[in-house]
């Protein structure tokens, strides 16, 4: 059992929308049992005050570009984790995002206990489960960037991540020292603008086409990419062993849109303002959305 929602000593109750985030792995034979039980749990959340959305994502592979590997390797690990699970050399990896309007409504839902009751009997190693509270520091889509409590709440409530859309999710994991939080967060919010505004071919490129104002599809053979669908910067609500855990959570139309974005000099320039503060990571798996429940649907 994980004591995920108790406020640590000397910390204050967080404000604004809050996410219970969970990572876990299961043996492949437990896949359908887990999906059925998580789906039932998500349905029950619709009756809870303050519930916004709940999403289950399956880890399918890894980005090579986050490690600045040469471009010849881009996309080569996009399905590696799924393929390894099918060969029985790795379990299946999953991530869950459960969003509530505020800390009190999440606490009253008892969701951390219920989620543990579903996951603990199925996981391969309990020591490999991570569960914790995260706040959304900022988020964006192709329209604008959201940072106020009300804006973030509306974003979380209305962003579309239905499995049928077949978006590719990335979830970059890093950690920073507590004392670097303010400057790191400032630089990261600036990076959200970069992530939501850049694409290729850009108007300054010789092959720019006005019909593709969000960019053109990326592939292994080109350097094109379309704007991110959404980006979100989450940070652990409370520090863990002197560090804040950070998640850069976004959706893209394809793996190669994401991979090619990391080759863009504008993107790399923004990243370099953040990297000096990173003490763990980056690790950036690819995911596919399996379940997405909204309180209005």
N, C-alpha and C positions, 0 to 999 in steps of 0.2 A: 504494500500500500504506500502511495506517495503523498506526502503532506504538501500539496501544491498550492493551496490557496490561503494558508495562514500567513498573516503579515509578520515578517521578522521583527525582532526587537529593533528599536530606533528607526523604523521605516514608517511612513505615513500611508494611509489608504489612497490608492490611485484614483484618478478621475478619468472620465471619458470611457469610451468603448474598450473592451478588454477581450483578449483571446486566450483560451486554454489550448495550448499547442502540445501535441504528442507525437513522438516518433517511436516506432516499434518494428520488430520483425517477427514473422511466423513461418512455420514450416509450410510448404506449398500445399500439403494435404488439408490444412486448416483454413485455406483461403475462403471457401464458400461459407463455412460456418461463421467466420469473422465478418464477412460482408453482410450476411443476413442479420447478425446481431447488432452491428453498427448501424445498419439501416433502420432497424426497429428503435434503437436508442435515439437516432436523429429525429425520427417521427415523433417520439414522445416529447422532444424539446419544443415542438411547436406550441405546446400548452403552457410553457413556462414564461413568466413575465420577463421581459427584456431580451428574449432570444432574438438574434438577428439571422445568422446563417451557420451551417455546419458542413464541412467538406472533408471527404476522404480521398487521399491521393496515393497512387501506387508509384513507387520509385522505379523508373525503367532503365536509367543509365546515368552517365556522368558527362559533364562538359569538360572538354580538354582545354578550351580557350581560357577558362578561369585560371589555369596554371601557366598561361602564356606559352603553351606549346606551339611549335611551328604550325602554320596554317595548313600544311599537308595532313595534319592529324585531326583537323576539325571534324566533329560529328562522328568520329570513329567509335566512340563509346556510348552512343545515344541509346542503345538497347542492351548494354552489357549486363546490367543487373538482372533483367528479366531472363536473358539467355543463360546466365549463370544459375539462376534458380531452376530453370528447366533442366539443367544438367546436374542438379542436386549438389552443386558446389557452393551455393549461397542460399540463405532463406529469402523469402519475399520481404521487402521493406515498404513501410507505409508511413504516411504523415496525416494527421488529423488537425483541422482548424475549427474550433468552436467559438463563435463570437457572441458576446452579450453586450447590452447597452452600457453596463457599468459593473463594478466589482460586487456590489451588493446583490444584484440579480443573478450574477454567475454563482456566487456563494450559496444563495438560497435554492438554486436549482439542484445542488448536490451532484453536479455533473462529473466532478473528478472521481468521486467514489463509484459512480455508476460506470464510468469508462474503465476504471481499474477492474471492476467485476467482469467486464467483457474481455479485456485484453489479457489480464494476468494468467488465466488458464491456458491461453493459446500461444503465448510468446515462447520463442526458443530459449532465450536467456533473459531473465528479469533485469539483470544488470545492464542490458543494452536498451532498456526503455528510458526515454527521456520525456518528462511531462512537466510543463511549467506555464506560468502566466506571462503574457507579452502584451505590450501596448503598441499601438500603431502610431509612430511618430509622424509619418506622412505617407501619402499614397497619391497615385496619379493614374489618369487614363489619357486617351487621345484628345480630351477636351481641356483638362486643367489639372492642377495639383491641389490636394486637399490636406490641410494641416490642423484646422480648428476641430474641437471635439464634435461639434454638430456636423461639419463637413465629413469627417472620418466616419461617423455613424451612418450617414446617408450613403457614403461610398460602400461600406461593408454590407449594408442592407441591399444595395441595388446592383453591385457589380455582378456580371453574368459569368458563371464558370460551369455551365452545364456540360456533362460528359459528351453530349451530342455535338458540341462545338469542336471537340477534338483539339483544343488548345494544348500547347506544351507549357508546363509550369517549370520554372526554375526556383530554387530556394537556396540562396547562397548563405552559408553558415560562417560567421566570424565571431570573434570576441575581442573586446577592448578593455583596457584598464579603467576602473571607475573614474579616476581623475581626468581621463581624456574624453569623457562623455560629451561635454558641451561642444568642444571644437569638432569632434567627430560627427556629431549630429548636425551641426551647421553645414559641414562639408557634404554630408550625405543628402541633405535636403536640396542642396544645389545640384547634386548628381541626379536627383529625380527629374529635374528639368531637362538635363541632358538626355537621360534615358527616354523621356517622352517626346522629345523634339527632334532627335536625330534619326536619319534614315538614309539609305542609298538606293538609287542615285539622288543626290541632293541637287538643289537648283544650280549650284556652282559646278556640277559635273557635266562633262560634255554629252553624256548619254541621258541627261534628265528628260523626263517626259511628264508634261503637265497632267496627264491622265492618271498618274500614280503619285498623288500628293502625300501618301503615307509610305512611299517606297515601293520597291518591286521585290518579288519573292526571292529569298536567298537560296543558294544551292552550293554544292561542293565546288562547282566550276566558276562561280562568280563571287563578287564581294557585295552584292545587293542585300538589303534587308528591309523589312517593313517595321514601322514603329512598334514598340511594345504595346500590347493590348492594355495591360495594367501593370503598374509597379507599386510595391508597398514595402515600407521600411518598418519592421517590427523590432522591438527591443525588450529584453526581459524586464518585467515590472520591477524586480528587485535584483541587486547584484548577487552574483554567485562566486564565492571565494575571491572577492576583490575585482571581479570582472562583470561586465554586462555582456550578455549573449545577444547577438544580432542576427536577424534573418532578412535577406533581401528577396522578397517574394514577388514573382511576376509571372505574367502569362504572355505567350508569343504565339504567332500563327504557325510557326514551324521551328524545328531545331536549328535549321541553318539561318533563319532570321536572327536567332539569338547568337549563334556562333560568330556570324559575320559582324554583328554589332561590336563584339569584343576586339575586332581587328581595326575598327574605325579609330583614327587618331583623336577625334573629338571625345570619344568614349574613354579612351585610354588616358587622356589628359585629366579627365574628371576623376577617374579611379586613383590616379597617383596622388591626389590630395587626401585620400582616405587610407591608402595602404600603410603609411608610416605608423598608424595607430593600431593596426591589426596585430594581435598577439597569438591568435589561434585561427586556422583556416587560411585562405578561403577553401571551402568545399562546396561545390555547386551541382547537386544532382538534378536530373530531369525527372519529371513526374507526369502522369496522366490522371485526370480527375475521374474517379469511379462513382462518387455520390456527391451531389450538391443539393442541400436542403435550405430553403429560404422560409422565413416565418410567414411569408405571404402566399406560399405555394404549397 
